[in-house]
């Protein structure tokens, strides 16, 4: 596919169809996220909800750089990775609603998304625990001689956890095919990054483990794609892991029960002005890749898709109590002892 010749877009090596696809994934993530916030506030599902509005580019871009056979090692704010992995909206909403049509049949927290068929495993509440499991999958790829890659997502707060350091160290020593995507949204719940570490760029932590560390604009989805694409290619070629710090910002609280009144209005407004969705829209419109009519058509299609998924999920029953005993153990393989 021929790349776009716009001076602004040419360096990404993407054609018009690919750029429109990334835009659609980004917009689908935003509109789905905002809808789920409204559904939670309306009492349509229980528990709580962890919004990723504002930081969609940190997940959509890197996941778009993966193959379908590559794995995502998620935390709890990776809605964009689910969307970019082409997980159906109905499956995502089934998870949030904890209904029987969810991959976990309602066993997990609403935002502990999983989609095993799409190489997306279920995270745990233990911060940075997903990075350890992701490194295990990367080790399996290497042992089996497969050329798969793992993208392990986490926040800057996770880099203060021992498990994260063990995972990165092990991956570096064994040159495993994994990229660590640190979504630095400046706040680990209510604790600012400045009180977590005496460094400005969390990518500096890569130096201790002998791997490359890069800090990028996490609100530029094309840049997150480009950097992740190159890191994935290096990992697939046997060059080992990369730590990518994508600086971004979550617009809302740690979860929907958090008013986030520990942040200043000025800080929030600064980051809202860097909203990744209209930033991409302006660039694509300037290059003639999309126009306003295209945007409205895509948004309407997404709204209809979400409406239909909501209807299905709200009509789907919860799993029966005895089903809590199912799927506890992995299926036994023939000949296994």
BELSULUR-V9423 format. One record per helix or strand of 3 or more residues. SS is the DSSP state (H for helix, E for strand). FROM is the first residue (numbers start at 0). LEN is the number of residues. If there is no record, write none. Layout:
BEGIN
<<SS & FROM & LEN> <SS & FROM & LEN>>
END
This chain:
BEGIN
<<H & 9 & 3> <H & 15 & 26> <H & 56 & 8> <E & 70 & 3> <H & 78 & 6> <H & 88 & 9> <H & 115 & 3> <H & 128 & 16> <E & 149 & 6> <H & 155 & 5> <H & 161 & 12> <E & 177 & 7> <H & 192 & 3> <H & 201 & 8> <E & 211 & 6> <H & 220 & 16> <E & 241 & 6> <H & 264 & 8> <H & 275 & 11> <H & 291 & 24> <H & 320 & 5>>
END
